[in-house]
Amino acid sequence: MLEKGTDADVLREMIGFAAERLMELEVQGLTGAGHGERSAERLAQRNGYRNRD
């Protein structure tokens, strides 16, 4: 990973990866399902639309 570029580039990629994982975990927690997982019991959808505060 260090061969790709400067330290700033590596840090940017690491933060981006961590942010994506955190968002994915948050969505899984809200919907009760992983990406592409179907369940008849859950009420929320993973299409990005849901009631927000």
Secondary structure, 3 states (H helix, E strand, C coil): CHHHCCHHHHHHHHHHHHHHHHHHHHHHHHHCCCCCCCCCCCCCCCCCCCCCC
